[in-house]
Amino acid sequence: MNSTGSENSTYKCKFDEDFKYVLLPVSYGIVFCIGLILNILALYIFLFRIRPWNASTTYMFNLAVSDIMYVISLPLLVYYYSQGDNWPFSVALCKIVKFLFYTNMYCSIFFLLCISIHRFIGICYPMKSLGWLKVRNARIISVVVWVFIAAFQSPILYFVTTSSNGDNTICHDTSSVELFDTFVVYSSVSLALLFCVPFVIIIICYVLMARALMQPSAASSNTSNSKKKSIRMIFIVLLVFIICFLPFHVNRTLYYYFRKLDLDCSVLNAINMAYKVTRPLACANSCLDPILYFLAGQSVRRNIISRNGITKVKNKFSTYVRENNWSSATDSNTAVNKINSSPTDNSSAPSPTPTVITKM
């Protein structure tokens, strides 16, 4: 059979990819709407509500910037897949969109790694953390992460290209046929250094953190709250990795290597479908990361709830009470109780009181 689809040029199989023309536009559109709103809110809180920053806040801010950079490119992909794999934009823009995807994903992984190591040092080495976990160090590390990831992902700008498929222009996820073998090698190195190594380090940190947190101690309520916050952070970071990053990397690796093997078309179609399904999961971290800010950061949670939520509700409720004379009615009820308990004062009971009670 002749190959079809954006990623099937090296296959001798024809794949059923109609599902992705619904799945990808819808999922990318949802991630764009939710991720944009949540991360703009996060940036607003980081920039205007939290002072001073600590090291953890610095990493979370950079994580939010990375997510914003990615979600703003999603409308182009929504349009591309809704048109049936037809890229009407330039080759350069195709390269930039794919570069942003991988840069965002690996920056997210590394900033989650930084947050995890930061919490690990604070829990397992509390005395040494006073000198190590400074904001200045966090800023330097953040710059190093950005430079390192951007440099490592720069070959994407070389590999990714477009090609013609009938009347459509395809924006490839990988590379041209001639460069595909080289691209697989590069992808394997990225998998090892940018995913496997951070994931193993995070697992080791969390095992040691869990062991330290499970040890009995004469802890105060503040220490207990800190432990609960650390456990929540462990759960959220592992959730992001298990839902977003792990399925994508497993299926992408199988997808690339199976393309080089002469396997049955049904097997190739199954792994192709699995890879396409896990791609939206990889970008869903842009929606899950703000949950980490809320649960792991006490200052972030306090600013979201007290300043933007409960305080406004209380103020509106107080205004409504005053405007509807609820406080007067309450005072009148108190006066009635006093009158009933004191017979000598019945003659002096204020006449408006029954009217207020009737109104209530």
Order of alpha helices (4+ residues) and beta strands (2+ residues): alpha-alpha-alpha-alpha-alpha-alpha-alpha-beta-beta-alpha-alpha-alpha-alpha-alpha-alpha-alpha-alpha-alpha-alpha
